[in-house]
Amino acid sequence: MRNLQARYTRDRLILLVVIVGTILAALPLTLVLGYALVNGFSSLNWDFFTKGPKPPGELGGGMAPAIVGTLVITGVGLLMATPFGIGAGILLAEYPDNKLNPTLRLLSDTLNGMPAILKGLLAYVLVVKAQGSFSGFSGALAMAFIMIPIIAKTTESVLKLVPWNIREAGLALGLPRWRVILSLVLPAARAGVVTGLLLATARAAGEAAPLIFTAFGNTLLTLNLSQPMDALPLRLYAYAISPYEDWHRQAWAAAVVLLGLIVLTSLLARWVTRGR
């Protein structure tokens, strides 16, 4: 009886430690988010979403070029990263004995652990230095470098969860291995793959460091990927270190919009996987 009572006591103690630890971990995040929301929501207005930045020292303006640039750069980066990330995940999960897998896994883990600013420098060397100018395309390439290892890891994990019976059924019908993967295995893991794409997008959308060396920023609205292009993380960083109070106010608003985009993407990922 005493042994049972001691187990209950230890269980309650461990539960209390877990609860306290969770509260201590969540408290700083809650304070930061709350402070950003309080300061940012009060600065949101119609001009913020429809107008470009004003010259230094002038009040008003908005971040329409940065919002559009974020969507364009992140979208193009996702288009570039998707085939490579999913292809790498398929190779790692479906062909575990392939000779390329050790090297591919090493590259994926290295790229995933590499600081985002180094991925921006890599895109700078490959595109900006070669072209002689900053561009939205180089920023999208930097975003792709961030997304590829996340997509590859997620795709590999969800493909391994697909029952082997599905593969056996396709092979028993005489289908080639590649057709079984594309027609049976990938559709069965569709929800997980889409989740990986959305999470990779949310991860890359908030990065400012890679864009400093690539997209560089632009106060004018442009959809030309060969020209410098603005983005919310870039504009937020530039305004946050400025000496102007009005720019600080708009930086908080940009933080709220960027946070909203990331949360919306995460919620969309959860909705896609709901019940699947």
Residue, then its C-alpha position, 0 to 999 in steps of 0.5 A: m500500500r505504501n509503495l502504491q502511495a509513493r508511486y501516486t506521489r511521484d506521479r503527481l510531482i512529475l506532473l506538477v514539474v511538467i506543468v510548471g515547465t510548460i508555463l515557464a516555457a510558454l510565458p516568454l512567448t506569450l509576452v512577446l506575442g502579446y506585446a507585438l499584437v498590442n502594438g501592431f494592431s493599432s498601427l494597421n490601416w488601409d494605407f498599410f496594405t495599399k501604399g508603398p513606403k514614404p521617404p525618410g522623415e515623412l509620416g504615413g505610407g504602407m507596405a504593399p510592395a513588401i506584402v506582395g514581394t513576400l508572397v511572390i518570393t515565397g511562392v516562387g521559392l516553394l515552386m523551386a523547392t517542391p520537386f527537389g524536396i519531394g524527390a529527395g524524400i521519395l529516394l530516401a524512403e522508397y529506395p533505402d539501398n540506393k548508393l546516393n542516400p548516405t550523401l543525400r542524407l548528409l547534405s539534407d541534414t547539413l542544409n537543414g542545420m545551416p544558418a539561414i544567412l549562409k543560405g542567403l550567401l550561397a544564393y548570392v554567390l550562385v545568382v547575384k554575383a553571377q548576374g551582377s545585381f540583386s533580384g527577387f529570383s535570388g531571394a526565391l532561391a534562398m527560400a528554396f534552400i531553406m524549404i528543401p530539407i524540410i520538405a525532404k524530411t517530411t516526405e520521407s517520414v510520411l512515406k514510411l508510414v504508408p502500409w507496405n500492402i499498398r506497394e505490394a498490391g501495385l507491384a502484383l498488378g505488374l506496375p513498375r516501381w515508379r508508377v506504384i510510387l506516383s499513383l499509389v504511395l504518394p496519393a496515400a501520403r498526400a496529406g502529410v506531403v502537403t503539410g510538409l510543404l506548408l510548414a516549409t513555407a511558414r518556416a521560410a516566410g519569416e526569414a530576413a537574413p537571406l534576403i539581405f544578400t539577395a532580394f535586397g529590397n525595393t520601395l516600389l511595387t514590382l513583380n519582375l523577379s530579375q529586379p530587387m524586390d521588397a519583403l516583409p521581413l526585410r522592411l520590418y528589419a529596416y524600419a526597426i533599426s531606423p530612428y523614426e517613431d512612425w517607422h517603428r509603428q509600421a514595423w510592429a504592424a508588419a510583424v503582426v501581418l507576418l505573424g498572421l501569415i505564418v499562423l494561417t499557413s500552420l492552421l491550413a496545414r492542420w486542416v489538411t491533415r485533420g481526420r487523415 
